Amino acid sequence: MSKKLQIPLTRQKTGLIVISHADDLLLSCGAATLALLDDGWKIHVIRVTDDRWDSWGFDEAETIRRNKSEFDEVLAALGINSLSEFGYPTDTLGDKSEVSLRNQIVKVIREIRPYLVMSFDPDSIKFEDNQDHILIGKAVAEACWTAGFDKHPDGKVDQLAPHLPIEKWYFGRVVVEETHFLDITDYRDRLIELISLHRTMISNMVAQASLQAEFLGYSLEQLRENPKIYVELLVRSRESEKYRIIGPERVNQLIKEFGVEI
């Protein structure tokens, strides 16, 4: 049975969130991100793609500029000032090397040394149609253990010190083996305001919904004139965020039996 998600009790309050697109942060794990920030955690974000196609009516260069500017606005509103931009072209990761992406993530893990990592669930890809999400889920999952080998990624030992995250929090469109949930009631209003800052991406979502509606003979002009209504519908239709969490039970047991404080 799924348990209520609790913020870890630890002195190591550093988290890493790996997303493909700018709006993934709030749409996929926004409440958990807010909960961690409210508890004083330092959050580092990796955005893997440049979101060059996530707009309607703008060319690629303008789309990249708008989405970057709006993403920076969201991060500033959250109080997150630690960001890695990998800059892959959006919606093309299906053709990219998982190993290469993994190695980039390993480097960040070793640099910031997070207690927990959040990203797409590699075991829930049956319900995922976005290849960017799929590849990132696989790369993050593997990076979370290869980061602990002294010879990854290039066979040498004289590189950044190995580090293994203690917890992994996986999210997805549908989490197949849900272990934890987080009620978003207390975060709903903040999420609506923050998600609405992604003006370009939300307008693109509304335009695509309008495309289907118009094919069926209907107009969604009200949503196109006020995309925030669409954000409210997105957020208010959900009661909780769902996660598959791999926790610290194994290492805690070893510490309990054999650990000596250092």
C-alpha positions in Angstrom: 0.0 0.0 0.0 1.2 3.5 -0.9 2.5 5.6 2.0 2.3 9.3 2.7 5.6 10.9 1.5 7.7 12.3 4.3 10.6 14.7 3.9 13.7 12.8 5.0 15.2 13.7 8.4 18.8 14.3 7.5 21.5 16.9 7.8 22.4 16.3 4.1 19.7 18.5 2.7 20.7 18.5 -1.0 18.5 17.2 -3.8 19.0 16.8 -7.5 16.0 16.9 -9.9 16.6 15.8 -13.5 14.0 16.8 -16.1 13.7 16.9 -19.8 11.6 20.0 -20.3 11.2 23.2 -18.3 7.6 22.5 -17.2 8.4 19.0 -16.0 9.7 20.4 -12.7 6.3 21.7 -11.6 4.0 19.4 -13.6 5.7 16.2 -12.5 7.1 16.9 -9.0 6.1 20.5 -8.1 4.6 19.8 -4.7 7.5 17.6 -3.6 9.9 20.3 -4.8 8.0 22.9 -2.8 7.9 20.6 0.3 11.7 20.2 0.1 12.4 23.9 -0.4 10.0 24.7 2.5 12.1 22.4 4.7 15.3 24.2 3.8 16.7 21.9 1.2 19.1 23.1 -1.5 17.9 21.9 -4.9 19.9 21.5 -8.1 18.1 21.1 -11.4 19.3 19.5 -14.6 17.3 20.5 -17.7 18.4 18.1 -20.4 16.7 19.7 -23.5 16.4 23.3 -24.8 12.6 23.1 -25.4 13.0 24.5 -28.9 9.7 23.0 -30.2 7.6 23.8 -27.1 5.7 26.8 -28.5 3.0 27.7 -31.0 3.6 30.3 -33.7 7.3 31.1 -32.9 10.4 29.9 -34.6 13.0 27.8 -32.8 15.3 30.6 -31.8 12.5 32.6 -30.2 11.0 29.5 -28.6 14.4 28.6 -27.0 14.7 32.2 -25.7 11.2 32.5 -24.3 11.2 29.1 -22.6 14.6 29.8 -21.1 13.5 33.2 -19.8 10.3 31.8 -18.4 12.1 28.8 -16.8 14.6 31.2 -15.1 11.6 33.2 -13.9 10.1 30.0 -12.3 13.4 29.0 -10.7 13.8 32.5 -9.3 10.3 32.4 -7.8 11.1 29.0 -6.2 14.5 30.3 -4.9 16.5 27.8 -6.9 19.8 29.2 -8.1 21.6 26.0 -9.0 21.1 24.8 -12.6 22.8 22.6 -15.2 21.6 23.1 -18.8 22.6 20.2 -21.1 21.1 21.8 -24.2 20.0 18.7 -26.2 17.5 19.5 -28.9 14.0 18.8 -27.5 12.1 15.7 -28.7 15.2 14.0 -30.2 16.6 12.0 -27.3 15.3 8.8 -28.8 18.4 9.0 -31.1 20.9 9.9 -28.4 23.3 7.8 -26.4 22.0 6.8 -23.0 25.6 6.2 -21.9 26.7 9.7 -22.9 23.8 11.3 -21.1 24.4 9.0 -18.1 28.0 10.2 -17.8 27.0 13.8 -17.8 24.6 13.1 -15.0 27.3 11.2 -13.1 29.5 14.3 -13.2 26.8 16.5 -11.7 26.0 13.9 -9.0 29.6 13.8 -7.9 29.9 17.6 -8.0 26.8 18.4 -5.8 26.7 15.1 -3.8 22.9 14.9 -3.4 21.1 13.0 -0.6 18.2 12.3 -3.0 17.6 12.3 -6.8 14.2 12.8 -8.5 13.5 12.0 -12.1 11.3 9.9 -14.4 10.6 6.4 -13.4 12.5 4.0 -15.7 10.1 1.2 -14.8 7.0 3.1 -15.9 7.8 3.6 -19.6 4.9 1.4 -20.7 2.7 4.4 -20.1 5.1 7.0 -21.4 5.0 8.3 -25.0 7.8 10.9 -24.7 11.2 9.4 -25.7 12.9 12.3 -23.9 11.4 11.1 -20.6 12.2 7.5 -21.3 15.9 8.0 -22.0 16.3 10.4 -19.1 14.7 7.9 -16.7 17.1 5.2 -17.8 20.1 7.4 -17.7 19.4 8.8 -14.3 18.7 5.3 -12.8 22.0 4.0 -14.1 23.9 7.2 -13.1 22.7 6.8 -9.5 24.8 3.6 -9.2 27.6 4.2 -11.7 28.4 7.4 -9.9 29.6 5.2 -7.0 32.3 3.4 -9.1 35.7 4.9 -8.9 36.4 4.0 -12.6 33.3 5.4 -14.2 32.9 6.9 -16.6 36.3 6.5 -18.4 38.1 3.8 -16.6 40.3 6.1 -14.6 40.4 6.6 -10.8 41.8 10.1 -10.7 38.5 11.8 -11.3 35.7 13.4 -9.2 35.2 11.4 -6.0 32.5 8.7 -6.2 29.1 9.5 -4.6 25.9 7.4 -4.2 22.6 9.2 -3.6 20.8 7.7 -0.6 17.2 8.0 -2.0 15.7 8.0 -5.4 12.2 9.4 -6.0 10.8 8.4 -9.4 7.7 10.0 -10.9 5.9 9.4 -14.2 2.6 9.8 -16.1 1.6 6.6 -14.4 3.8 5.1 -11.7 3.4 1.4 -12.0 4.7 0.4 -8.5 3.7 3.5 -6.5 5.2 3.4 -3.0 4.4 7.0 -1.8 2.0 9.8 -2.5 2.1 13.5 -1.6 -1.2 15.4 -1.1 -1.0 18.6 -3.2 -3.8 20.4 -1.4 -1.5 22.7 0.6 0.5 23.5 -2.6 -2.2 23.8 -5.2 -2.5 27.6 -5.3 1.3 28.1 -5.4 1.5 25.5 -8.2 -1.1 27.3 -10.3 0.8 30.6 -10.0 4.2 29.0 -10.7 3.1 26.8 -13.7 1.3 29.9 -15.2 4.8 31.5 -15.6 5.4 29.0 -18.4 3.4 31.1 -20.7 4.9 29.8 -23.9 4.6 26.2 -23.0 1.1 26.4 -21.6 -0.1 28.3 -24.8 1.4 25.5 -26.8 -0.6 22.9 -24.8 -3.8 24.9 -25.3 -3.1 25.2 -29.1 -2.7 21.5 -29.4 -5.9 20.8 -27.5 -7.6 23.4 -29.8 -6.3 21.5 -32.8 -8.3 18.4 -31.7 -11.3 20.4 -30.7 -11.5 22.2 -34.0 -11.3 19.0 -35.9 -14.3 17.9 -33.9 -16.1 21.1 -34.7 -15.5 23.1 -31.5 -13.6 26.2 -30.5 -11.6 26.6 -27.3 -11.2 30.3 -27.7 -11.7 31.0 -24.0 -8.7 28.9 -23.1 -6.6 30.5 -25.8 -7.4 33.9 -24.5 -6.7 32.9 -20.9 -4.3 29.9 -20.7 -4.2 30.2 -16.9 -7.7 28.5 -16.9 -6.0 25.5 -18.5 -3.4 25.5 -15.7 -6.1 25.6 -13.1 -7.8 22.6 -14.8 -4.5 20.7 -14.8 -3.7 21.2 -11.2 -7.2 21.0 -9.7 -7.8 17.6 -11.5 -5.1 16.0 -9.3 -5.3 15.2 -5.7 -1.7 14.0 -5.2 1.7 13.4 -6.7 2.7 9.7 -6.9 6.2 8.3 -6.6 8.2 5.1 -6.5 10.8 5.7 -3.9 13.9 3.7 -3.3 14.9 4.6 0.2 17.8 4.2 2.6 16.7 1.0 4.3 19.7 -1.1 3.2 22.4 1.3 4.2 20.5 2.2 7.5 20.5 -1.5 8.4 24.2 -1.8 7.7 24.9 1.3 9.8 22.7 -0.1 12.6 24.7 -3.4 12.7 28.2 -2.3 11.9 28.4 1.5 11.8 30.9 3.5 13.7 30.3 7.3 13.7 33.1 9.3 12.0 
